[in-house]
Amino acid sequence: MRHFFIRGFEILLSIFLILGLIGSIIAGVSLIVSPEAAAIGTELPPGFSGPAAGVALIVGGVIYTIFIGGLMFLGLGIYHNTRRMAEALERQ
């Protein structure tokens, strides 16, 4: 039962990471296409709108998603490695 939850977490993590990447790209492209709509109600720094802001959002969002996903998968890798080590020690 424990492995079911870990495997389910891996699947959900993969799905959320893919959705995060797609969301970052869609938000960046929408900012590139329509900079006025993204600036409604916010104060953007001077000269930081349109394509520059869209590309920055895409790059920042993708880097953040990869970083957080890498940390999550690192934790899962530690779990799997610990489980394999415990099984190897039990076999001895």
DSSP file (Angstrom, degrees, kcal/mol; ACC not computed):
  #  RESIDUE AA STRUCTURE BP1 BP2  ACC     N-H-->O    O-->H-N    N-H-->O    O-->H-N    TCO  KAPPA ALPHA  PHI   PSI    X-CA   Y-CA   Z-CA
    1    1 A M     >        0   0    0      0, 0.0     4,-1.5     0, 0.0     5,-0.1   0.000 360.0 360.0 360.0 -36.4    0.0    0.0    0.0
    2    2 A R  H  >  +     0   0    0      1,-0.2     4,-1.8     2,-0.2     5,-0.1   0.891 360.0  51.4 -62.5 -40.0    2.9    2.3    0.8
    3    3 A H  H  > S+     0   0    0      1,-0.2     4,-2.7     2,-0.2    -1,-0.2   0.816 102.9  60.5 -68.8 -29.7    4.3    1.8   -2.7
    4    4 A F  H  > S+     0   0    0      2,-0.2     4,-2.3     1,-0.2    -1,-0.2   0.922 107.1  44.9 -61.4 -44.4    0.9    2.7   -4.2
    5    5 A F  H  X S+     0   0    0     -4,-1.5     4,-2.3     2,-0.2    -2,-0.2   0.885 113.5  49.3 -69.6 -38.7    1.0    6.2   -2.6
    6    6 A I  H  X S+     0   0    0     -4,-1.8     4,-2.1     2,-0.2    -2,-0.2   0.931 113.2  46.5 -65.4 -44.8    4.6    6.8   -3.6
    7    7 A R  H  X S+     0   0    0     -4,-2.7     4,-2.1     1,-0.2    -2,-0.2   0.900 112.2  51.4 -64.1 -40.4    3.9    5.8   -7.2
    8    8 A G  H  X S+     0   0    0     -4,-2.3     4,-2.7    -5,-0.2    -1,-0.2   0.888 108.5  51.6 -62.3 -39.1    0.8    7.9   -7.2
    9    9 A F  H  X S+     0   0    0     -4,-2.3     4,-2.7     2,-0.2    -2,-0.2   0.892 107.8  52.4 -64.7 -39.5    2.8   10.9   -5.9
   10   10 A E  H  X S+     0   0    0     -4,-2.1     4,-2.2     2,-0.2    -2,-0.2   0.915 111.5  46.4 -61.6 -42.8    5.3   10.4   -8.8
   11   11 A I  H  X S+     0   0    0     -4,-2.1     4,-2.3     2,-0.2    -2,-0.2   0.934 114.3  46.7 -66.4 -46.0    2.6   10.4  -11.3
   12   12 A L  H  X S+     0   0    0     -4,-2.7     4,-2.8     1,-0.2     5,-0.2   0.895 111.3  52.6 -62.9 -39.5    0.9   13.5   -9.8
   13   13 A L  H  X S+     0   0    0     -4,-2.7     4,-2.3     1,-0.2    -1,-0.2   0.920 109.5  48.7 -62.0 -44.0    4.2   15.3   -9.6
   14   14 A S  H  X S+     0   0    0     -4,-2.2     4,-2.2     2,-0.2    -1,-0.2   0.917 112.5  48.4 -62.0 -43.1    4.9   14.6  -13.3
   15   15 A I  H  X S+     0   0    0     -4,-2.3     4,-2.5     1,-0.2    -2,-0.2   0.929 112.7  47.3 -63.9 -45.6    1.5   15.9  -14.3
   16   16 A F  H  X S+     0   0    0     -4,-2.8     4,-2.3     1,-0.2    -1,-0.2   0.853 111.0  52.0 -67.1 -33.8    1.8   19.0  -12.2
   17   17 A L  H  X S+     0   0    0     -4,-2.3     4,-2.3    -5,-0.2    -1,-0.2   0.918 110.7  47.3 -67.7 -41.8    5.3   19.7  -13.5
   18   18 A I  H  X S+     0   0    0     -4,-2.2     4,-2.5     2,-0.2    -2,-0.2   0.922 113.2  48.8 -64.2 -43.0    4.1   19.4  -17.1
   19   19 A L  H  X S+     0   0    0     -4,-2.5     4,-2.7     1,-0.2    -2,-0.2   0.878 110.1  52.4 -63.7 -37.1    1.1   21.7  -16.3
   20   20 A G  H  X S+     0   0    0     -4,-2.3     4,-2.3     2,-0.2    -2,-0.2   0.902 110.7  46.9 -65.0 -40.9    3.5   24.2  -14.7
   21   21 A L  H  X S+     0   0    0     -4,-2.3     4,-2.2     2,-0.2    -2,-0.2   0.928 114.1  47.0 -65.9 -44.6    5.7   24.3  -17.7
   22   22 A I  H  X S+     0   0    0     -4,-2.5     4,-2.6     1,-0.2    -2,-0.2   0.911 112.3  50.9 -63.3 -41.4    2.7   24.7  -20.1
   23   23 A G  H  X S+     0   0    0     -4,-2.7     4,-2.6     2,-0.2     5,-0.2   0.891 109.4  50.2 -63.1 -40.7    1.3   27.4  -17.8
   24   24 A S  H  X S+     0   0    0     -4,-2.3     4,-2.3     2,-0.2    -1,-0.2   0.912 112.8  46.5 -63.8 -41.9    4.6   29.3  -17.8
   25   25 A I  H  X S+     0   0    0     -4,-2.2     4,-2.6     2,-0.2    -2,-0.2   0.919 113.6  47.7 -68.1 -42.9    4.8   29.2  -21.6
   26   26 A I  H  X S+     0   0    0     -4,-2.6     4,-2.5     2,-0.2    -2,-0.2   0.918 113.0  48.7 -64.5 -42.6    1.2   30.2  -22.1
   27   27 A A  H  X S+     0   0    0     -4,-2.6     4,-1.7     2,-0.2    -1,-0.2   0.907 113.2  47.6 -64.1 -40.9    1.5   33.1  -19.6
   28   28 A G  H  X S+     0   0    0     -4,-2.3     4,-2.0    -5,-0.2    -2,-0.2   0.915 112.4  48.1 -66.0 -43.0    4.7   34.3  -21.3
   29   29 A V  H  X S+     0   0    0     -4,-2.6     4,-2.6     1,-0.2     5,-0.2   0.901 110.8  51.3 -65.2 -39.9    3.2   34.1  -24.8
   30   30 A S  H  X S+     0   0    0     -4,-2.5     4,-2.3     1,-0.2    -1,-0.2   0.849 110.1  50.2 -66.3 -31.7    0.1   35.9  -23.7
   31   31 A L  H  < S+     0   0    0     -4,-1.7    19,-0.2     2,-0.2    -1,-0.2   0.856 111.3  48.6 -72.3 -35.0    2.3   38.7  -22.2
   32   32 A I  H  < S+     0   0    0     -4,-2.0    -2,-0.2     1,-0.2    -1,-0.2   0.923 116.4  42.5 -67.7 -43.2    4.3   38.9  -25.5
   33   33 A V  H  < S+     0   0    0     -4,-2.6    -2,-0.2     1,-0.3    -3,-0.2   0.896 131.4  19.2 -72.9 -41.4    1.1   39.1  -27.6
   34   34 A S     X  +     0   0    0     -4,-2.3     4,-1.1    -5,-0.2     3,-0.4  -0.692  62.2 166.8-134.1  80.8   -0.8   41.5  -25.4
   35   35 A P  H  > S+     0   0    0      0, 0.0     4,-1.1     0, 0.0    -1,-0.1   0.776  76.8  61.2 -67.3 -25.1    1.4   43.5  -22.9
   36   36 A E  H  4 S+     0   0    0      1,-0.2     4,-0.4     2,-0.2     3,-0.3   0.892 100.9  52.5 -69.1 -38.1   -1.4   45.9  -22.1
   37   37 A A  H >4 S+     0   0    0     -3,-0.4     3,-0.7     1,-0.2    -1,-0.2   0.858 109.3  49.3 -66.4 -35.0   -3.7   43.2  -20.7
   38   38 A A  H 3< S+     0   0    0     -4,-1.1    -1,-0.2     1,-0.2    -2,-0.2   0.746 107.4  55.6 -75.9 -22.9   -1.0   41.9  -18.4
   39   39 A A  T >< S+     0   0    0     -4,-1.1     3,-1.8    -3,-0.3     2,-0.3   0.449  74.7 122.7 -91.3   0.3   -0.2   45.4  -17.0
   40   40 A I  T <  S-     0   0    0     -3,-0.7     3,-0.1    -4,-0.4    -3,-0.0  -0.470  88.7  -0.1 -66.4 122.0   -3.8   46.2  -15.9
   41   41 A G  T 3  S+     0   0    0     -2,-0.3     2,-0.3     1,-0.2    -1,-0.3   0.512 118.0  92.5  80.0   5.0   -3.7   47.0  -12.2
   42   42 A T  S <  S-     0   0    0     -3,-1.8     2,-0.7     2,-0.0    -1,-0.2  -0.905  70.9-129.3-128.3 158.2    0.0   46.5  -11.8
   43   43 A E        -     0   0    0     -2,-0.3    -3,-0.1    -3,-0.1    -4,-0.0  -0.911  25.5-165.4-107.4 107.0    3.1   48.7  -12.1
   44   44 A L        -     0   0    0     -2,-0.7     3,-0.1    -5,-0.1     5,-0.1  -0.655  31.6 -99.6 -87.4 148.3    5.7   47.3  -14.4
   45   45 A P    >   -     0   0    0      0, 0.0     3,-2.0     0, 0.0    -1,-0.1  -0.313  53.7 -85.0 -61.2 151.0    9.2   48.7  -14.3
   46   46 A P  T 3  S+     0   0    0      0, 0.0     3,-0.0     0, 0.0    -3,-0.0  -0.335 114.7  11.7 -60.5 134.9    9.9   51.2  -17.1
   47   47 A G  T 3  S+     0   0    0      1,-0.1     2,-0.6    -3,-0.1     5,-0.1   0.517 100.3 108.5  78.9   4.3   11.0   49.5  -20.3
   48   48 A F    <   +     0   0    0     -3,-2.0     2,-0.3     4,-0.1    -1,-0.1  -0.640  51.9  92.0-117.3  75.0   10.0   46.1  -19.0
   49   49 A S    >   +     0   0    0     -2,-0.6     3,-0.9    -5,-0.1     4,-0.2  -0.939  65.6  23.1-150.4 171.7    6.9   45.1  -21.0
   50   50 A G  T 3> S-     0   0    0     -2,-0.3     4,-2.3     1,-0.2     5,-0.2  -0.446 123.2  -1.7  71.5-136.7    6.0   43.3  -24.1
   51   51 A P  H 3> S+     0   0    0      0, 0.0     4,-2.7     0, 0.0     5,-0.3   0.846 132.3  55.3 -61.0 -36.6    8.4   40.7  -25.4
   52   52 A A  H <> S+     0   0    0     -3,-0.9     4,-2.2     1,-0.2    -2,-0.2   0.932 111.9  43.1 -64.3 -44.2   11.1   41.3  -22.8
   53   53 A A  H  > S+     0   0    0      2,-0.2     4,-2.4     1,-0.2    -1,-0.2   0.889 114.3  51.6 -68.1 -38.4    8.6   40.6  -19.9
   54   54 A G  H  X S+     0   0    0     -4,-2.3     4,-2.3     2,-0.2    -2,-0.2   0.922 111.8  45.1 -64.4 -44.6    7.2   37.6  -21.8
   55   55 A V  H  X S+     0   0    0     -4,-2.7     4,-2.9     2,-0.2     5,-0.3   0.902 112.8  51.7 -66.0 -40.0   10.5   36.0  -22.4
   56   56 A A  H  X S+     0   0    0     -4,-2.2     4,-2.7    -5,-0.3     5,-0.2   0.898 110.4  49.0 -62.7 -39.5   11.6   36.7  -18.8
   57   57 A L  H  X S+     0   0    0     -4,-2.4     4,-2.6     2,-0.2     5,-0.2   0.911 112.8  47.2 -66.5 -42.0    8.4   35.1  -17.5
   58   58 A I  H  X S+     0   0    0     -4,-2.3     4,-2.5     2,-0.2     5,-0.2   0.953 116.4  43.1 -63.1 -50.0    8.9   32.0  -19.8
   59   59 A V  H  X S+     0   0    0     -4,-2.9     4,-2.5     1,-0.2     5,-0.2   0.936 117.6  45.6 -64.0 -46.7   12.6   31.6  -18.8
   60   60 A G  H  X S+     0   0    0     -4,-2.7     4,-2.5    -5,-0.3    -1,-0.2   0.910 114.5  48.1 -63.6 -42.7   11.9   32.3  -15.1
   61   61 A G  H  X S+     0   0    0     -4,-2.6     4,-2.4    -5,-0.2    -1,-0.2   0.900 113.4  46.7 -65.5 -41.3    8.9   30.0  -15.0
   62   62 A V  H  X S+     0   0    0     -4,-2.5     4,-2.5    -5,-0.2     5,-0.2   0.924 113.9  47.5 -68.0 -43.7   10.6   27.1  -16.7
   63   63 A I  H  X S+     0   0    0     -4,-2.5     4,-2.4    -5,-0.2    -2,-0.2   0.927 113.9  48.0 -63.1 -44.1   13.8   27.4  -14.6
   64   64 A Y  H  X S+     0   0    0     -4,-2.5     4,-2.7    -5,-0.2     5,-0.3   0.927 112.5  48.3 -61.9 -45.6   11.7   27.5  -11.4
   65   65 A T  H  X S+     0   0    0     -4,-2.4     4,-2.5     1,-0.2     5,-0.2   0.910 113.1  47.2 -63.8 -42.5    9.5   24.5  -12.4
   66   66 A I  H  X S+     0   0    0     -4,-2.5     4,-2.5     2,-0.2    -1,-0.2   0.905 113.2  49.6 -65.0 -40.8   12.6   22.5  -13.3
   67   67 A F  H  X S+     0   0    0     -4,-2.4     4,-2.1    -5,-0.2    -2,-0.2   0.948 114.7  42.3 -63.5 -49.8   14.3   23.4  -10.0
   68   68 A I  H  X S+     0   0    0     -4,-2.7     4,-2.2     1,-0.2    -2,-0.2   0.908 115.7  50.2 -65.5 -41.6   11.3   22.5   -7.9
   69   69 A G  H  X S+     0   0    0     -4,-2.5     4,-2.8    -5,-0.3     5,-0.2   0.895 108.8  52.6 -62.8 -40.1   10.7   19.4   -9.8
   70   70 A G  H  X S+     0   0    0     -4,-2.5     4,-2.0    -5,-0.2    -1,-0.2   0.899 108.9  49.4 -62.4 -40.9   14.3   18.3   -9.5
   71   71 A L  H  X S+     0   0    0     -4,-2.1     4,-2.0     2,-0.2    -2,-0.2   0.903 112.1  48.5 -65.0 -40.1   14.1   18.8   -5.8
   72   72 A M  H  X S+     0   0    0     -4,-2.2     4,-2.0     1,-0.2    -2,-0.2   0.933 113.3  46.0 -65.4 -45.4   11.0   16.7   -5.5
   73   73 A F  H  X S+     0   0    0     -4,-2.8     4,-2.4     1,-0.2    -1,-0.2   0.810 107.9  58.2 -69.6 -27.7   12.4   13.9   -7.7
   74   74 A L  H  X S+     0   0    0     -4,-2.0     4,-2.2    -5,-0.2    -1,-0.2   0.923 106.3  49.0 -62.9 -43.8   15.6   14.0   -5.7
   75   75 A G  H  X S+     0   0    0     -4,-2.0     4,-2.0     1,-0.2    -2,-0.2   0.901 111.5  48.7 -61.7 -41.3   13.5   13.3   -2.6
   76   76 A L  H  X S+     0   0    0     -4,-2.0     4,-2.5     2,-0.2    -1,-0.2   0.879 109.5  53.1 -65.8 -37.1   11.8   10.4   -4.3
   77   77 A G  H  X S+     0   0    0     -4,-2.4     4,-2.6     2,-0.2    -2,-0.2   0.893 107.5  50.8 -64.7 -39.1   15.2    9.1   -5.5
   78   78 A I  H  X S+     0   0    0     -4,-2.2     4,-2.5     2,-0.2    -1,-0.2   0.909 110.0  51.0 -63.6 -41.0   16.4    9.1   -1.9
   79   79 A Y  H  X S+     0   0    0     -4,-2.0     4,-2.3     2,-0.2    -2,-0.2   0.946 112.6  45.0 -60.2 -48.6   13.3    7.2   -0.8
   80   80 A H  H  X S+     0   0    0     -4,-2.5     4,-2.4     1,-0.2    -2,-0.2   0.893 113.3  50.4 -64.9 -39.2   13.9    4.6   -3.5
   81   81 A N  H  X S+     0   0    0     -4,-2.6     4,-2.2     2,-0.2    -1,-0.2   0.907 110.9  48.7 -65.7 -40.9   17.6    4.3   -2.8
   82   82 A T  H  X S+     0   0    0     -4,-2.5     4,-2.3     2,-0.2    -2,-0.2   0.899 111.2  50.7 -64.5 -40.4   16.9    3.8    1.0
   83   83 A R  H  X S+     0   0    0     -4,-2.3     4,-2.2     2,-0.2    -2,-0.2   0.915 111.2  47.6 -63.9 -43.4   14.3    1.2    0.2
   84   84 A R  H  X S+     0   0    0     -4,-2.4     4,-2.2     1,-0.2    -2,-0.2   0.889 111.3  51.4 -65.3 -38.3   16.7   -0.7   -2.0
   85   85 A M  H  X S+     0   0    0     -4,-2.2     4,-2.2     2,-0.2    -2,-0.2   0.903 109.7  49.2 -65.7 -41.0   19.4   -0.5    0.6
   86   86 A A  H  X S+     0   0    0     -4,-2.3     4,-1.9     2,-0.2    -2,-0.2   0.897 111.6  49.3 -65.1 -40.4   17.1   -1.9    3.3
   87   87 A E  H  X S+     0   0    0     -4,-2.2     4,-1.5     2,-0.2    -2,-0.2   0.887 110.8  50.3 -65.7 -38.3   16.0   -4.7    1.0
   88   88 A A  H  X S+     0   0    0     -4,-2.2     4,-0.8     1,-0.2    -2,-0.2   0.893 110.8  49.0 -67.0 -39.3   19.7   -5.5    0.3
   89   89 A L  H  < S+     0   0    0     -4,-2.2     3,-0.4     1,-0.2    -1,-0.2   0.857 108.6  53.5 -68.9 -34.0   20.6   -5.6    3.9
   90   90 A E  H  < S+     0   0    0     -4,-1.9    -1,-0.2     1,-0.2    -2,-0.2   0.834 104.2  56.4 -68.9 -31.4   17.6   -7.8    4.7
   91   91 A R  H  <        0   0    0     -4,-1.5    -1,-0.2     1,-0.2    -2,-0.2   0.745 360.0 360.0 -71.3 -23.0   18.8  -10.3    2.1
   92   92 A Q     <        0   0    0     -4,-0.8    -1,-0.2    -3,-0.4    -2,-0.2   0.493 360.0 360.0 -75.2 360.0   22.2  -10.6    3.8
